[in-house]
């Protein structure tokens, strides 16, 4: 009888501990599954967060490159739009973090005021009417590991720099046109500095007034060519000074040359 | 025979307790919690960058970046950075750590965050 009780007790102990162990295994594997699930979810969230951060940095770098481009040369008023559009179109920035690659490329955007959620590039996010607008194409691709979560995302964002490009071009070209017609229609007959100076001074005053109204600094330089005809060669210079760019204040300069002849057909009747 | 029974029962019991101790569900739970805290910390850093932007770093010295991040730290989260070859100083003690690399022009900035108690 004692022997049977011993076997029974041992069997009961085996069964009880086996149940405890099995329950523990079930909980252990469930927690492992949960950890794997969290890990996968964390990977997704991590890649997505990293892509947002890299896109923001890529956008910021594009704005820095655009500032460097704009301040790198004196732009011709009649060619600035095309040249700046072409050179902006060639700007891009690669951001690589682990297996994730974010490529940001740029092109000029049309005007208007548009809100954009790329807040990492604030205060340059979105479009502001009159400012230089840039459209960013963001392409993010990658994975956390070769067999892990694969991430692919394409986004478009709009950013701007407080550069009044179109306004500067308009003022500059208008000044060239106005100066040309002022000289041609001035009625001046003798090709002396004292005769030319008042005409150019008046043209310069008009340019300065228009430029000041639009927030630019302007200058009108000229020289008189006393050849077969009395010709004035002039150059309109326009600058937007103190632009608060992403890497500090900068200046955008524009210039356009013109030429006008005294005693042109328009002014002949007065002679 | 009785001693044999006791020995077998004791062996089974000890094996079961050892197994339960080794394959404890707590290990999976603490790994999940660690990942969850890392995710929260990364969200914290990203939210900070989105709220503050990145251009202030371009126009600041490494010292002022470090003091700004120090000001943005609180009791549960410590923010720091490595700007190019310079670091804000020795890292604080923290069980959870994340780093967000910003490949900025002209210098790469890595914003780091530590937390002990982030919930």
HADDOCK unambig.tbl for C-alpha pairs under 7 A between the chains (distance, minus, plus):
assign (segid A and resid 6 and name CA) (segid B and resid 2 and name CA) 6.47 0.50 0.50
assign (segid A and resid 6 and name CA) (segid B and resid 5 and name CA) 6.26 0.50 0.50
assign (segid A and resid 7 and name CA) (segid B and resid 5 and name CA) 6.80 0.50 0.50
assign (segid A and resid 10 and name CA) (segid B and resid 5 and name CA) 5.98 0.50 0.50
assign (segid A and resid 10 and name CA) (segid B and resid 9 and name CA) 5.29 0.50 0.50
assign (segid A and resid 13 and name CA) (segid B and resid 9 and name CA) 6.03 0.50 0.50
assign (segid A and resid 14 and name CA) (segid B and resid 9 and name CA) 6.71 0.50 0.50
assign (segid A and resid 14 and name CA) (segid B and resid 12 and name CA) 6.15 0.50 0.50
assign (segid A and resid 17 and name CA) (segid B and resid 13 and name CA) 6.09 0.50 0.50
assign (segid A and resid 17 and name CA) (segid B and resid 16 and name CA) 5.82 0.50 0.50
assign (segid A and resid 18 and name CA) (segid B and resid 16 and name CA) 7.00 0.50 0.50
assign (segid A and resid 21 and name CA) (segid B and resid 16 and name CA) 5.62 0.50 0.50
assign (segid A and resid 21 and name CA) (segid B and resid 19 and name CA) 6.88 0.50 0.50
assign (segid A and resid 21 and name CA) (segid B and resid 20 and name CA) 6.14 0.50 0.50
assign (segid A and resid 24 and name CA) (segid B and resid 20 and name CA) 5.92 0.50 0.50
assign (segid A and resid 24 and name CA) (segid B and resid 24 and name CA) 6.96 0.50 0.50
assign (segid A and resid 25 and name CA) (segid B and resid 23 and name CA) 6.83 0.50 0.50
assign (segid A and resid 27 and name CA) (segid B and resid 25 and name CA) 5.68 0.50 0.50
assign (segid A and resid 28 and name CA) (segid B and resid 23 and name CA) 6.04 0.50 0.50
assign (segid A and resid 28 and name CA) (segid B and resid 24 and name CA) 5.77 0.50 0.50
assign (segid A and resid 28 and name CA) (segid B and resid 25 and name CA) 4.11 0.50 0.50
assign (segid A and resid 31 and name CA) (segid B and resid 25 and name CA) 5.57 0.50 0.50
assign (segid A and resid 31 and name CA) (segid B and resid 28 and name CA) 4.82 0.50 0.50
assign (segid A and resid 31 and name CA) (segid B and resid 29 and name CA) 5.99 0.50 0.50
assign (segid A and resid 32 and name CA) (segid B and resid 28 and name CA) 4.94 0.50 0.50
assign (segid A and resid 35 and name CA) (segid B and resid 28 and name CA) 5.54 0.50 0.50
assign (segid A and resid 35 and name CA) (segid B and resid 29 and name CA) 6.79 0.50 0.50
assign (segid A and resid 35 and name CA) (segid B and resid 31 and name CA) 6.13 0.50 0.50
assign (segid A and resid 35 and name CA) (segid B and resid 32 and name CA) 4.66 0.50 0.50
assign (segid A and resid 38 and name CA) (segid B and resid 32 and name CA) 5.86 0.50 0.50
assign (segid A and resid 38 and name CA) (segid B and resid 35 and name CA) 6.77 0.50 0.50
assign (segid A and resid 39 and name CA) (segid B and resid 35 and name CA) 6.48 0.50 0.50
assign (segid A and resid 42 and name CA) (segid B and resid 35 and name CA) 6.50 0.50 0.50
assign (segid A and resid 42 and name CA) (segid B and resid 39 and name CA) 6.15 0.50 0.50
assign (segid A and resid 46 and name CA) (segid B and resid 39 and name CA) 6.92 0.50 0.50
assign (segid A and resid 53 and name CA) (segid B and resid 46 and name CA) 6.88 0.50 0.50
assign (segid A and resid 54 and name CA) (segid B and resid 102 and name CA) 6.75 0.50 0.50
assign (segid A and resid 57 and name CA) (segid B and resid 102 and name CA) 6.19 0.50 0.50
assign (segid A and resid 57 and name CA) (segid B and resid 103 and name CA) 6.84 0.50 0.50
assign (segid A and resid 57 and name CA) (segid B and resid 104 and name CA) 6.28 0.50 0.50
assign (segid A and resid 61 and name CA) (segid B and resid 104 and name CA) 6.30 0.50 0.50
assign (segid A and resid 61 and name CA) (segid B and resid 105 and name CA) 6.01 0.50 0.50
assign (segid A and resid 95 and name CA) (segid B and resid 103 and name CA) 6.61 0.50 0.50
assign (segid A and resid 119 and name CA) (segid B and resid 50 and name CA) 5.26 0.50 0.50
assign (segid A and resid 119 and name CA) (segid B and resid 51 and name CA) 6.86 0.50 0.50
assign (segid A and resid 119 and name CA) (segid B and resid 53 and name CA) 6.37 0.50 0.50
assign (segid A and resid 120 and name CA) (segid B and resid 49 and name CA) 6.16 0.50 0.50
assign (segid A and resid 120 and name CA) (segid B and resid 50 and name CA) 4.56 0.50 0.50
assign (segid A and resid 120 and name CA) (segid B and resid 53 and name CA) 4.01 0.50 0.50
assign (segid A and resid 120 and name CA) (segid B and resid 54 and name CA) 5.84 0.50 0.50
assign (segid A and resid 121 and name CA) (segid B and resid 53 and name CA) 5.54 0.50 0.50
assign (segid A and resid 121 and name CA) (segid B and resid 54 and name CA) 6.36 0.50 0.50
assign (segid A and resid 121 and name CA) (segid B and resid 55 and name CA) 6.92 0.50 0.50
assign (segid A and resid 122 and name CA) (segid B and resid 53 and name CA) 5.62 0.50 0.50
assign (segid A and resid 246 and name CA) (segid B and resid 55 and name CA) 5.92 0.50 0.50
assign (segid A and resid 247 and name CA) (segid B and resid 58 and name CA) 6.07 0.50 0.50
assign (segid A and resid 247 and name CA) (segid B and resid 59 and name CA) 6.22 0.50 0.50
assign (segid A and resid 248 and name CA) (segid B and resid 59 and name CA) 6.74 0.50 0.50
